[in-house]
Amino acid sequence: MIFPLEQLVEFKDNVYEITCAAIRRAYQLSMVRDEEIEENDGKVVSLAARQVFTKTVEYQIEKQ
């Protein structure tokens, strides 16, 4: 699976929030040069989105 389209279509919560979480995760993955990136054909954003949508990586919004 390159991008979790099925989860995206079925997602009922705040799309902006989960998009921000995926973008932040993509940044983290690229900074640490995670080995999973190569396993995903170098596609950092799709890997991050998959991790967030499948809840492999949890996120929370901090109140400011």
Secondary structure, 3 states (H helix, E strand, C coil): CCCCHHHHHHCCCCHHHHHHHHHHHHHHHHHHCCCHHHHCCCCHHHHHHHHHHCCCCCCCCCCC
